[in-house]
Structure formats: structure tokens, C-alpha cells
Amino acid sequence: MKMSRRELLGSLAAAALTAPVARGAEEEPILRFVQLNDVHLAVDNRENYRLTDAKWAAVTEEILAERHAPRPDLVLALGDMANGDKLDRLEPDNRFAAEALHRLGLPVLMTPGNHEVLQGEGDPQLEAAYCRWFGADHRTYAVAFRGVLFVLIHDAGAWAAGNETADRRNAWVADLFARYPDMPKIIGSHVPLADCRDPEVVEKSFGFPNRITRGAGGLPAIVETYHESAIAALSGHLHLSGHVHVRGVHHINVSGTASYPNHYAEYALCRDRLTVRLRRAPVEGNDRLEHSIHFRTKVFYTDHDHPTAEEYAAGRADEQTFEIALTGRRVPRPEDSLLALDRLGWPAANCRTTALGPARTRVENLGRDELVARVPFRAAGAGAVTADDGRRHYLTPGGAATWTAAELAGGVPLRLMGGEAATLDLRRSAEPDSTPVSTAGLVEG
């Protein structure tokens, strides 16, 4: 079953309404989330990874039964959830993986891996199945949730800067970061933005050229420019686990459950720290070093910081459990969060829009925080809402205002408090370029 936008928005809003508060001397986390990646679910996976279904069942049972931590508020699915190793398997495998994630019953922020799109970032044919089952708006986008901007980046194919697809994506990310320089950020991508092993060694052990996203002026440089507000950059892809601190940015790579060491990650975010703990899928029969894809040639690699094969595959103990201190711009402020979703014009995360007719649109703030958004006039009712651009004039429930067409270029400015809804009656005049447009707002909740 495709994870609809409405289901995602509703679940995020419900999670926002139950945000924890401090209890006594020990502060409760603002947010708990898990990272899943490189699961490689498939309708028929006998030719590829071992015990994928069993590991997925065991991991999801651990999460939902709260074996190690309370149920997470959010799931980050960072690619290769589906195996999709051939063109004719993209459709069934993407559907299989999407249905499996849907059954979790948790809010999921997903971005593709190379296996969902066969390295085809930006290719409509290769992305079609992914978009059909996960949603076209679950590629490159950002969600502000409980004071943190989660930036999901689709880098599964155009991992090197210098081509049109990568340049367009990088420009969008750079613009997003520039517009929210002070908001703490957690970046999620499938392909890592930094090496967590010696480059010369991992080139041999991994065996593929796309070990990291790179290129002059590319994603790593953009993230490093705004490192003061970057809490961490999370990734998968390599089937290795590790943690490195590069030019001010913490990079966390999680192996995923498909092959040894079968890791997924638990995160607990407090105002002063992010606690990270890697967990192994509790399944017997796939727990040996030779089940790592890096040792498939029976060469047991090591590098300077990982002197044993076990550490090379799974990371050192201090890479599997650690804390990142949060200071300055990295400190989350959930009370200030607008829960806005910025997806190249896609709608706000706590905002649901419903077309009621050619000129009428219902807008609902599903969260508890104030929402400031702009409803594009020419696309009214189509569900396109963008972040406010800083203007001081807003339409409030029950109020009415007029603007010229030029003033509406950025969209109808709208402000809704938590739980409020408004029906916008957007009527274009006969001469929109010169005559004001009348916009009436009616509060509904």
C-alpha cells in the first residue's frame, strides 16, 4: 500500500501533540527516531541477501514491542529498503517494501537508494515505481519536526556533482540551508557524504565507484558550509557502520540489516545531546564475518582506524554507541517549530489542503504549532503550499484581505494557529495583472 501524504501528515501531527516534556532532573528526549536502510526487501530474494524477511520481522518486532526503547516518533528510511536489482523487479519490490513500511504504523520519512531506482536519479522511467509506491514527494525534501529540520536528500544515482540532476538537487539544498541557517539540521541520504573508512581500502572492499557523494561544490561542501547548525549527516549504502567527524560535521553510516553486521540505529534527541545506539537484527544464521559483502572474496579487510576485520565491518564500540553534544545553532527549539515541509513547493508537514472547487481551498493546521504558509494562487486547491518568505501581511481565519497579482507571486500568505482550519475563497479578477484579488478566510476550528 502506498504511504499517502495524508497518512504521513496525520501521523506527524499526532506525534507532535504527544511531545514529551522534562521529568525531574532527567530530561526526557524531545524526539526518538530510528534509522532503517539497506534492508533489501524483495518479493523473491533468494538470489541475493540471506534471511531478509526474517531480519525485517525481528527488527520491526523489537521496535514495536519497545524491547530497547520507547516506540519511536519517526522512522528515517534511507534507501535500499527494496532490492529492485533488475528493471522488471522495480515495481514488485518497491510495492513490497512500501507495504512493509506502511504496516509499521509509524510516520516514515523515506528517500530512495540506488536499488529502488537502479541508480536512476532523475530518470522518470527508473523512478516511476518508487514514486508510485512511496510518493513522488519522498525524494528530496525537508521536514521541520520538534525543532529540527530533517533534510532528506535523494543522491542515489547522480552522486557526483557536474550533471544537471545533481546540480539542480544541490542548488535546492543550498537554497534551503541558506533560508534556515539557524535551525538545527539532521541530514539523511542513502549514499554517504564522507568516507567512514580509508578511501583506498573501501574502494577495494566495496567494489563500486559510488561509495560517497562527491564533486566540487557538491553536497558535502554545502553541508560543511552550514556545519554550525548540522547535528549529523546519516546514511547507509556501504553495508558498513561507522562514525566520523569531518570539517565540523558528524557523519553516521549504518550498515543496514541485509548483510553483516545487520545494524539499524536508535536515536534519542534531547536539547543538549543526540544519543546514538546501533542494534543488530536478532537473527541467527547470518551473524558471521563472511556474510559481510566486503569479505565476499574471502579477503578480510582492515584499515588504520579499524585494525580488525570485525571493527572494519561493524565499527568500533565507540562508533556503535555514543553521544553528540548540542550547542549553539545545533540546540533544538521545539516550541519554535512550524513543522513546515519544504519540497520544492510541496505542502507543509502539518498542513492539509483540500480542493473544494475551482476557487475554494480548505487548509488545516494538523499540528499544535503556529503555521505560516503561502497558498499559491494559480495552484489553489492543488495542495501546493510553500514556506513563508518573510512578508508581514497574513490572512488569518475569519479575516479578509486583497492583494495585487504581483503581490500574490509568492502565494496567498496564511497564518493558522494549532488546530485551526480555514476555507479560502480565491477569486481572480478579469484583469489579474492590474486589479486586486479578493481573498476571504473563514475559520472552521
C-alpha positions as CSV (number, residue, x, y, z in Angstrom):
1,M,0.0,0.0,0.0
2,K,1.3,3.4,-0.9
3,M,2.1,5.7,2.0
4,S,-0.2,8.6,1.3
5,R,0.7,12.2,2.1
6,R,-2.4,12.4,4.3
7,E,-1.3,9.4,6.4
8,L,2.2,10.9,6.8
9,L,0.9,14.3,7.8
10,G,-1.7,12.9,10.2
11,S,0.8,10.7,12.0
12,L,3.3,13.5,12.3
13,A,0.7,15.8,13.7
14,A,-0.4,13.2,16.2
15,A,3.2,12.7,17.3
16,A,3.7,16.4,17.7
17,L,0.7,16.5,20.1
18,T,2.3,14.0,22.3
19,A,5.8,15.6,22.5
20,P,7.5,14.6,25.8
21,V,8.4,17.1,28.5
22,A,11.1,17.2,31.1
23,R,10.5,15.0,34.2
24,G,12.5,15.8,37.2
25,A,16.3,16.1,36.9
26,E,16.5,13.7,33.9
27,E,15.2,15.3,30.8
28,E,13.0,13.2,28.6
29,P,14.0,13.1,24.9
30,I,12.3,15.7,22.7
31,L,12.2,13.1,19.9
32,R,13.0,9.4,19.4
33,F,13.6,8.1,15.9
34,V,15.1,5.0,14.2
35,Q,17.1,4.7,11.0
36,L,16.4,1.8,8.7
37,N,18.3,1.3,5.4
38,D,19.7,-1.4,3.2
39,V,17.0,-3.9,4.2
40,H,16.7,-5.2,0.5
41,L,13.2,-6.5,0.8
42,A,12.0,-8.3,-2.3
43,V,9.2,-10.5,-3.4
44,D,11.8,-13.2,-4.2
45,N,15.1,-12.5,-2.6
46,R,16.7,-16.0,-2.8
47,E,19.3,-14.9,-5.3
48,N,20.6,-12.0,-3.2
49,Y,20.7,-11.4,0.6
50,R,20.2,-14.0,3.2
51,L,17.2,-14.1,5.6
52,T,16.0,-10.6,4.7
53,D,12.4,-11.3,5.7
54,A,13.4,-12.8,9.0
55,K,15.6,-9.9,9.9
56,W,13.0,-7.4,8.9
57,A,10.4,-9.2,11.1
58,A,12.8,-9.4,14.0
59,V,13.8,-5.7,13.8
60,T,10.3,-4.4,13.5
61,E,9.1,-6.6,16.3
62,E,11.9,-5.1,18.5
63,I,10.9,-1.6,17.6
64,L,7.1,-2.0,18.0
65,A,7.4,-4.1,21.2
66,E,9.8,-1.5,22.7
67,R,12.4,-4.1,23.5
68,H,15.2,-1.5,24.0
69,A,13.5,1.9,23.9
70,P,10.0,3.5,23.8
71,R,8.3,3.4,20.4
72,P,9.9,6.0,18.1
73,D,8.1,9.1,17.0
74,L,9.6,8.8,13.5
75,V,11.3,6.4,11.1
76,L,14.0,7.5,8.7
77,A,14.1,5.0,5.8
78,L,17.3,5.9,4.0
79,G,17.1,3.9,0.8
80,D,17.5,0.3,-0.4
81,M,14.5,-0.7,1.5
82,A,13.6,-2.6,-1.7
83,N,16.0,-4.8,-3.5
84,G,15.0,-4.0,-7.1
85,D,18.1,-5.3,-8.7
86,K,16.6,-5.5,-12.2
87,L,14.2,-3.3,-14.2
88,D,11.4,-5.8,-14.1
89,R,11.7,-6.1,-10.3
90,L,11.4,-2.4,-9.6
91,E,7.6,-2.5,-9.5
92,P,7.0,-5.6,-7.3
93,D,9.9,-4.9,-5.0
94,N,9.1,-1.2,-4.4
95,R,5.5,-2.2,-3.7
96,F,6.6,-5.0,-1.3
97,A,8.9,-2.6,0.7
98,A,6.3,0.2,0.8
99,E,3.7,-2.1,2.2
100,A,6.1,-3.4,4.8
101,L,6.9,0.1,5.9
102,H,3.2,1.0,5.9
103,R,2.5,-1.9,8.3
104,L,4.7,-0.3,10.9
105,G,2.0,2.3,11.6
106,L,4.7,4.9,12.3
107,P,5.5,8.2,10.5
108,V,8.1,7.4,7.9
109,L,10.5,9.8,6.1
110,M,11.8,7.9,3.1
111,T,14.4,8.8,0.4
112,P,15.5,6.4,-2.4
113,G,18.5,4.2,-2.5
114,N,20.2,3.0,-5.7
115,H,18.2,-0.2,-5.6
116,E,14.8,1.5,-5.6
117,V,15.7,3.4,-8.8
118,L,18.6,1.3,-10.4
119,Q,21.0,4.3,-10.0
120,G,18.4,6.3,-12.0
121,E,18.2,9.6,-10.0
122,G,16.2,12.0,-12.2
123,D,15.2,9.3,-14.7
124,P,11.4,9.2,-14.9
125,Q,11.3,5.6,-16.1
126,L,13.5,4.3,-13.4
127,E,11.9,6.4,-10.7
128,A,8.3,5.5,-11.7
129,A,7.8,2.5,-9.4
130,Y,9.3,4.3,-6.4
131,C,7.1,7.3,-7.0
132,R,4.1,5.2,-7.4
133,W,4.6,3.3,-4.1
134,F,6.5,5.7,-1.9
135,G,5.3,9.0,-3.4
136,A,7.0,11.4,-5.8
137,D,7.4,13.9,-2.9
138,H,9.5,11.4,-0.9
139,R,12.7,12.1,-2.8
140,T,14.5,15.4,-1.9
141,Y,12.6,17.4,0.7
142,A,12.7,18.7,4.3
143,V,10.5,18.4,7.3
144,A,10.8,20.6,10.4
145,F,9.7,18.5,13.4
146,R,10.1,19.3,17.1
147,G,12.7,22.0,16.4
148,V,14.8,20.1,14.0
149,L,14.9,20.3,10.2
150,F,15.2,16.8,8.7
151,V,16.7,17.2,5.3
152,L,16.1,14.1,3.1
153,I,18.3,14.0,0.0
154,H,17.9,11.7,-3.0
155,D,21.5,11.1,-4.1
156,A,21.1,7.5,-5.4
157,G,22.4,7.8,-8.9
158,A,23.8,11.3,-9.5
159,W,26.3,11.1,-6.7
160,A,28.9,13.2,-8.4
161,A,28.4,16.9,-9.0
162,G,28.6,18.1,-12.5
163,N,25.5,16.8,-14.2
164,E,22.1,18.6,-14.5
165,T,20.3,16.3,-12.0
166,A,22.9,16.7,-9.3
167,D,23.3,20.4,-9.8
168,R,19.6,21.0,-9.6
169,R,19.4,19.0,-6.4
170,N,22.4,20.6,-4.9
171,A,21.1,24.1,-5.7
172,W,17.9,23.3,-3.9
173,V,19.7,22.0,-0.8
174,A,22.0,25.1,-0.8
175,D,19.0,27.4,-1.0
176,L,17.2,25.6,1.8
177,F,20.2,25.8,4.1
178,A,20.6,29.5,3.3
179,R,16.9,30.2,4.2
180,Y,17.1,28.3,7.5
181,P,20.7,28.9,8.7
182,D,19.9,28.9,12.4
183,M,17.6,25.8,12.5
184,P,19.3,22.6,13.7
185,K,19.5,20.0,10.9
186,I,19.7,16.3,10.6
187,I,20.6,15.3,7.0
188,G,19.6,11.9,5.6
189,S,20.8,10.4,2.4
190,H,21.4,6.9,1.0
191,V,24.9,7.5,-0.3
192,P,27.3,8.9,2.4
193,L,28.7,12.4,2.2
194,A,32.0,11.4,3.7
195,D,34.2,8.3,3.9
196,C,34.0,6.3,7.2
197,R,36.9,4.1,6.1
198,D,40.2,4.7,4.4
199,P,39.2,5.6,0.8
200,E,41.9,3.3,-0.8
201,V,40.7,0.3,1.3
202,V,37.0,0.7,0.9
203,E,37.3,1.2,-2.9
204,K,38.7,-2.4,-3.0
205,S,36.4,-3.9,-0.4
206,F,33.2,-2.3,-1.7
207,G,34.0,-2.8,-5.3
208,F,31.8,0.0,-6.7
209,P,32.7,3.6,-7.6
210,N,29.8,5.3,-5.9
211,R,31.0,4.9,-2.3
212,I,30.3,8.6,-1.4
213,T,28.6,11.6,-2.9
214,R,31.2,14.0,-4.1
215,G,32.2,16.7,-6.5
216,A,33.5,20.3,-6.2
217,G,30.7,22.4,-4.8
218,G,28.6,19.4,-4.2
219,L,26.6,18.2,-1.2
220,P,29.5,17.7,1.2
221,A,30.7,21.2,0.7
222,I,27.1,22.6,1.1
223,V,26.7,20.7,4.4
224,E,30.1,21.8,5.6
225,T,29.3,25.5,4.9
226,Y,26.4,25.2,7.4
227,H,28.2,22.9,9.8
228,E,27.3,25.1,12.8
229,S,23.7,24.0,12.6
230,A,24.2,20.5,11.3
231,I,23.7,17.9,14.1
232,A,24.6,14.9,11.9
233,A,24.5,13.5,8.4
234,L,23.0,10.0,8.3
235,S,23.5,7.5,5.6
236,G,23.7,3.8,4.5
237,H,24.7,2.2,1.2
238,L,28.1,0.8,2.2
239,H,26.9,-2.0,4.3
240,L,29.4,-0.8,6.9
241,S,28.8,1.0,10.2
242,G,30.9,3.9,11.3
243,H,31.1,7.5,12.7
244,V,33.5,10.2,11.6
245,H,33.7,13.9,12.3
246,V,34.8,15.8,9.2
247,R,35.1,19.5,9.0
248,G,32.6,20.2,11.7
249,V,30.0,17.6,10.6
250,H,29.2,14.3,12.3
251,H,28.7,11.6,9.7
252,I,27.0,8.4,10.8
253,N,26.8,5.4,8.5
254,V,24.7,2.4,9.3
255,S,25.2,-0.9,7.7
256,G,21.5,-1.9,7.4
257,T,20.1,-5.3,8.1
258,A,20.6,-7.1,4.7
259,S,24.2,-8.2,5.4
260,Y,26.7,-8.4,8.3
261,P,26.8,-6.6,10.8
262,N,23.0,-6.2,10.3
263,H,22.7,-2.9,12.0
264,Y,19.8,-0.4,12.4
265,A,20.1,2.7,14.6
266,E,18.1,4.2,17.5
267,Y,18.4,7.9,18.2
268,A,17.2,9.9,21.2
269,L,17.3,13.7,20.8
270,C,17.5,16.0,23.9
271,R,18.1,19.7,24.0
272,D,21.8,19.2,24.8
273,R,22.7,15.9,23.1
274,L,21.9,13.3,20.5
275,T,22.3,9.8,21.7
276,V,23.1,7.1,19.1
277,R,22.9,3.4,19.5
278,L,23.3,0.8,16.8
279,R,21.4,-2.5,17.2
280,R,21.9,-5.8,15.4
281,A,19.0,-7.7,13.9
282,P,18.5,-10.6,16.3
283,V,18.5,-13.4,13.7
284,E,20.7,-16.5,13.9
285,G,22.4,-17.8,10.8
286,N,23.7,-14.6,9.3
287,D,25.9,-13.4,12.0
288,R,29.4,-14.3,10.7
289,L,32.0,-12.0,9.2
290,E,31.9,-13.8,5.9
291,H,28.3,-12.6,5.5
292,S,29.6,-9.1,5.0
293,I,29.6,-8.0,1.3
294,H,33.1,-6.6,1.9
295,F,34.5,-10.0,2.6
296,R,32.8,-11.9,-0.2
297,T,36.2,-12.5,-1.8
298,K,37.4,-14.0,1.5
299,V,39.8,-11.1,1.9
300,F,39.2,-9.7,5.4
301,Y,40.0,-6.0,5.1
302,T,41.2,-3.6,7.8
303,D,42.3,0.0,7.8
304,H,44.1,2.4,10.0
305,D,41.3,3.1,12.5
306,H,39.8,-0.4,12.3
307,P,42.6,-2.9,12.9
308,T,40.4,-6.0,13.0
309,A,38.0,-7.3,10.4
310,E,35.2,-7.1,12.9
311,E,35.8,-3.4,13.5
312,Y,36.1,-2.8,9.8
313,A,32.7,-4.2,9.2
314,A,30.8,-3.1,12.3
315,G,32.8,-0.1,13.6
316,R,34.5,0.2,16.9
317,A,32.5,0.1,20.1
318,D,32.6,3.9,20.3
319,E,31.1,4.1,16.8
320,Q,28.2,1.9,17.8
321,T,27.1,3.8,21.0
322,F,28.0,7.5,21.5
323,E,26.6,11.0,22.1
324,I,26.8,14.2,20.1
325,A,26.8,17.3,22.3
326,L,24.5,20.0,21.0
327,T,25.4,23.7,21.5
328,G,24.8,26.9,19.7
329,R,22.8,26.5,16.5
330,R,22.5,22.8,17.0
331,V,20.2,23.1,20.0
332,P,16.6,22.2,19.1
333,R,13.8,24.5,20.0
334,P,10.6,22.5,19.6
335,E,8.5,25.4,20.8
336,D,9.5,27.4,17.8
337,S,8.9,24.7,15.2
338,L,6.5,25.4,12.4
339,L,6.6,21.8,11.3
340,A,6.9,23.2,7.8
341,L,7.6,20.9,4.9
342,D,9.7,22.3,2.1
343,R,9.6,20.1,-1.0
344,L,10.3,22.4,-4.0
345,G,6.7,23.7,-3.5
346,W,5.3,20.6,-1.7
347,P,3.0,21.2,1.2
348,A,3.7,21.9,4.8
349,A,4.1,18.8,7.0
350,N,1.3,19.7,9.4
351,C,-0.8,21.3,6.7
352,R,-3.5,19.5,4.8
353,T,-5.2,21.2,1.8
354,T,-8.4,20.0,0.2
355,A,-9.8,21.4,-3.1
356,L,-13.5,22.3,-2.6
357,G,-14.0,23.7,-6.1
358,P,-12.3,25.7,-8.8
359,A,-11.6,28.7,-6.5
360,R,-12.1,27.3,-2.9
361,T,-9.5,25.5,-0.8
362,R,-9.7,24.2,2.7
363,V,-6.4,24.5,4.7
364,E,-6.0,22.7,8.0
365,N,-3.2,23.0,10.6
366,L,-2.9,19.5,11.9
367,G,-0.2,20.3,14.5
368,R,-0.1,22.3,17.7
369,D,2.3,24.9,16.5
370,E,1.6,28.1,14.6
371,L,1.7,27.6,10.8
372,V,2.8,30.3,8.5
373,A,2.5,29.3,4.8
374,R,1.7,30.6,1.4
375,V,-1.0,29.0,-0.8
376,P,0.0,29.6,-4.5
377,F,-2.9,31.5,-6.1
378,R,-2.6,29.9,-9.5
379,A,-2.5,26.4,-8.0
380,A,-5.1,27.0,-5.3
381,G,-6.7,23.7,-4.3
382,A,-3.8,21.6,-5.8
383,G,-2.1,21.1,-2.5
384,A,0.9,23.2,-3.2
385,V,2.0,25.2,-0.1
386,T,5.4,26.8,0.3
387,A,7.2,28.3,3.3
388,D,6.6,31.9,4.1
389,D,9.0,34.3,2.5
390,G,9.1,36.8,5.4
391,R,6.4,39.3,4.4
392,R,4.5,40.8,7.2
393,H,1.0,40.5,5.8
394,Y,-1.0,37.4,6.5
395,L,-4.5,36.2,6.0
396,T,-5.9,34.9,9.4
397,P,-9.0,32.8,9.9
398,G,-12.1,34.9,9.8
399,G,-10.3,37.8,8.1
400,A,-10.2,39.0,4.5
401,A,-7.7,40.9,2.5
402,T,-6.8,42.0,-1.0
403,W,-3.6,41.9,-2.9
404,T,-2.5,42.7,-6.4
405,A,-1.4,39.9,-8.7
406,A,2.2,41.0,-8.3
407,E,2.0,40.7,-4.5
408,L,0.5,37.2,-4.9
409,A,3.5,36.0,-6.9
410,G,4.7,34.2,-3.8
411,G,1.3,32.8,-2.8
412,V,-1.5,33.9,-0.5
413,P,0.1,34.4,2.9
414,L,-1.7,32.4,5.6
415,R,-1.3,32.1,9.3
416,L,-3.1,29.4,11.3
417,M,-2.7,28.5,15.0
418,G,-2.5,24.9,16.1
419,G,-5.8,23.0,15.3
420,E,-7.3,25.8,13.2
421,A,-8.6,25.5,9.7
422,A,-9.7,27.9,7.1
423,T,-11.6,27.8,3.8
424,L,-10.1,30.2,1.3
425,D,-12.3,31.6,-1.5
426,L,-9.9,32.7,-4.2
427,R,-11.4,34.7,-7.0
428,R,-9.4,36.1,-9.8
429,S,-10.5,39.4,-11.4
430,A,-10.9,39.9,-15.1
431,E,-7.6,41.7,-15.2
432,P,-5.4,40.0,-12.7
433,D,-2.3,42.0,-13.5
434,S,-3.8,45.3,-12.5
435,T,-6.8,44.6,-10.4
436,P,-6.6,43.5,-6.7
437,V,-7.6,39.9,-5.9
438,S,-10.1,39.4,-3.1
439,T,-9.4,36.5,-0.7
440,A,-11.8,35.7,2.1
441,G,-10.8,33.5,5.0
442,L,-13.4,31.6,7.1
443,V,-12.2,30.0,10.4
444,E,-13.5,26.4,10.9
445,G,-11.8,25.2,14.0
